Amino acid sequence: MIRFITYIIITIFGTLVSLAQVKSEEILIKNGTIELPGTLTFTEENSPLIIWVHGSGPVDRDGNQPTQNVKANYIKQFRDSINKENIAFFSYDKRTANKNNSKLLANTKISDFTLDAEKVIAHFKKDNRFSKIILVGHSQGSLIAMMASKEVDKYISIAGTGEQIDETIIKQITKNNAPMGVAARKQFDTLRVKGKIETVHPFLMSIFGKPNQDFLYDWMQLNPKTEIKKLKIPVLIINGDKDLQVTIEDAKMLHAANTDSKLVIIENMNHVLKDIQKEEDNIKSYYSSEYQISDKLIETISLFIKK
């Protein structure tokens, strides 16, 4: 009995020491007048550092979008889990998530997000506390991180699309409403030829409204398969088989475009990186932090970084 109690005390003490070892720093990085405040966490110096590049929408450093009631907290869960593997982590509020940038976002293009990521990388290239830099791009961030990976040691794509964005959006719409998918293709064809859409389908206004057209047009010019071919560093491509937004086929397309890459499909992981055992929990997990992040994701990334 004494031995058992001693074991429990040692285990609890070890856990508390481990938690106490996580150091946290608030860091503000600027891209001109754009502010990119973020959080750095690490357990020890001379460890590898992950820099996270967000998906679409006004995503904050923890993986939430308060304006859209998205409270998955998946990036914070990722941060906490990866720190336990002695891997440092930095994520920042996307420029569209920071209210201080609200007056500076007109005419924002996909390339601006790439420049933001490059500014963050440049900051940490000057920080000699970390042994190497790994860029992780999630969803839209997969493409952005590809283009920003010139000065990093490894690249990881999580739930990245394998086609140009018009094809991806058309497939997503068609899956739920085939006639709307046809209408979306016509809108994209018009945008590609004319650079603008004069008459937007009323049911597609949230996608093709005038404020979005320049951004979409710029995004359409980029092909993930072309960009991933350019990478000469170790590449890991990950997708979950419960992802409702990006398919396993997308991951396979990226892998086929860069055959030196490693491809991992994670069972029961959805788009916000949660372990989903019941189909009815998939969408629910976007709006709650109660669902846990995939352990297999953390294991896969940890092994790739430490290899």
N, C-alpha and C positions, 0 to 999 in steps of 0.2 A: 504493500500500500504506500509506504514511504517512497519507494522507488518510482511508483506511478505519479505521485504528487510532485516529486522532483522533476520528472519528465515534463509534466504539464507546465511547471514554473519555467523551466528552461525554454520550452517551446514558445510560451507567451513572451518571455523576455527577448528571445531571438527575433520574434515578429516585430516587437516594439522597436528594437534596435534597427531592424531593416527599414521600418517606416521612417524612423528618425534620420536615417542616412540620406533620404531624398532631399536634395537641395532645390530650391525654386527661386527663379529670378524673373522679374517683370522687365521686359526689354521693348523699347520703342524704336522701330526701324522706319526710316523715311525714304520714300521714292519721290524726290522733289517735295512737293507740298502734301503728298498723300501720306497719311499716317498708318503704320502697320504695327500696332501694339501686340505683343505676344508673350507667351510664358515658356520659359526654359526650365526643364527639370532634369536632374541627373543624380546619380548616386556616387560617382567617383570620376576623377579626371582621367584623361587618356582613354576614355571610352568612346565607342562610335556614337555619332549623332544622327538622328533622323530629323529631317525637316519635312513637315507635312504641307502639301499643296491641295487646297480645297476643291470640292466639286462645285456645281452650279448653285446659284442663289446667294443670298447674303449670309454666309455661314461664319459663325464666330469660331474662336480658337478651341472651343469645347465640342463643336459639332452640332450646334443648335441654331435655329432661325426663329427668334422670338416673334417676329412680325408674321410668320406663317404657322406659329404654334408648333414648330418642330422642336422637340425636346428630347431627342434620342441620346444626347450626351456621349455619342460614340467615340469622339476624339479624346475626350477626357478619360474614358474607360480604356482606350488604347494606350494613352500616355501612362496611366497608372500601372497597366499590365506590362508594358515594355520596359518601364523603369526597373521592374523587379528582375529583369534579365540583364541588368547593368548596361542598358542602352539608353543614352540621353535622348531627349525629345524636345523639339520646338515646334509650336504651332502659333499662328498669328490670326488676328481677326482679318478676314478678307476685306479688301478696300470697300466693298459694298455693305459690309456689316458694321463699319465704324461711322457713327453719326457725324464725326468731325470732318468726314470726307464728302458729305452729302452734296455740297455745292460744287464739288470738283469732278463729278462723275459723268457729266455730259460727254457724249462721244467716246465713252470707254469702249475699247476693243479687246479681243482675246489676247492680243499681244501685250496689252498693258498688264494683264495678270502675270504674264511671263516675265516682264520687267520687274514686277514686284518680287517674284520668286528669286530672280537673279540678285536683287538688292539684299535679300535675306541671306542668300548663299555667300555673297561677298562679305557680309558682316561676320559670318562664322568662319570664313576662310582666314580671317585675321585673328581668330580666337584659338590659341594653341592648346587649349584644354582638351580638345577632342581629337581622336586618332584618325577618324575619317568621317566623311559626310555622305549620307544616303538620302536621296530624294524620293519621297513617297507621294505619288499623285493618285488621288481618289476621284473616280467618275470624270467630270470635266477636267479635273486637275491632273488626270493621267496624261492628257495631251499637253497641257501647260508645262508639266514637269519634264516631259520628253524634250521640249524645246529649251528648257532651262538647265539641262543636265551637263552642259559643257565642262563645268568646273567641279563636278562631284565624283565620288568614287563608285557608287552603285545606284541603280535606279529600280524602283518598284512601282508597278502599275496595279492598282486595286479597282476593279469594276470599271475599267477603261473601255470605251467604245473602239471597235475595229474599223469603223467606216466613217465617212464624212457625216457631219451632224445632221444634214438634211435627211439622209437615209435612215439614221437612227430615230429621229423624231417621227418620220413617216411610219416606220415599223411600230413604234410605241402607240401611235394613234390608231393605226389599222388594227392592232391587236384588240382594241376595245370597240372600234367603230369603223368598219371597212369603208363606208361612203366618205367619212371625214378624212380617212387616209388618202383617198383619191383627191379630195379637195386640197389637202395639205400639199400633195405633190404638185398640183397646179400652181399653188402659191409660191412654192420654192422655185419652180421653173420660171415664173415671172420675175422673182427676185434675182435669180442667177443672170437672166438676160438683161433686165432693165436696171438692176441695182436698187429697185424700190417697188413697192406694191401700192398702186393707187386705190384699188378697191379690195379691202380685206374682208374675208368671209366672217360674218358676225360671230360664228361659233368658234373661230380661231383667232379672235382678237388678242387673247392673252399671249399668243405666240408671235403673231405677225403685226401687232400694233406698231404704229410708226416709231415709237421710241426704241423698239427692238430690232428694226430692220437693218440698220448699219452694223450692229453687233453680229446679227445672224449672217449677213453677207460676208463679213470678214471671217467669221468662223467657218463658213462653207468652203473657203479657199484652202483649208488645211486638211490633210489626209493623215490620220494616225499611222497607217501602214507605211507611208513614206517617211514620216518623222522617226519612227522606231527603228527603221533600217539604218539611220544615221548614227545610232548609239554604238560606241565601241567599248563600253564598260559592261560589267555584269548586269544582267537584266532579269528580274523576276516578274512574272505576270500571274495575277491572282484573280479569280472570280468565284463567287458563291453560287451554288446550284439552286438557291432560293431567291436569287436576285430578280425582282420584278421589272427592273429598268434596263439592265444591261445583261445580255445573254452570254452563255458559255461560248457560243459561236464567235462572239466578239473577241474573247480572250484567245480563242484558237486562231483567229485571223491575225492578231498581233504576233502571236508566237510563230506563225507561218512566215510573217514578214521579217522576223528576226530569229532565225533558226538557232542562234547561239543562246537564246533566252531559255529560262526555266519556266514551265507552265504548271500551275497548281490549281485545281478546282476543289474548293472546300465544301464539303457536305454540310447542308443545313444553314449555310451563311447567306444572309440577305444583303441588300444594297447598303444598309447602314451598319453592316458588319456584325449584326446580332445573330446568335445561335437560335434558329427558329425550329421548334419541334412540331408546332401546330400551324396549319396554313392560315387560320384566322388571326394568328398573332403577327403575321408579316407586316401588314400596314399599321397595326397598333404599335409596333415597336418604333415607328418613326416619331411617335408622340409621347413616348415614355422612356425614362431612364431605368426602368425596372428590369428590362430585358438585358441579359449579359452579352458581352462581346464574345466572339468565337475564340475559344482557347486554341483551336487549330491554326487560326490566323496568326496569333502571337508566336506560336511554336514555329510555324513556317518561316516567318520573317526573321525571327531570332537566329534560326539555323543558317539562313541565307547571309545574314550580316556577319556572323561570326566565322563563316567558312573561309 
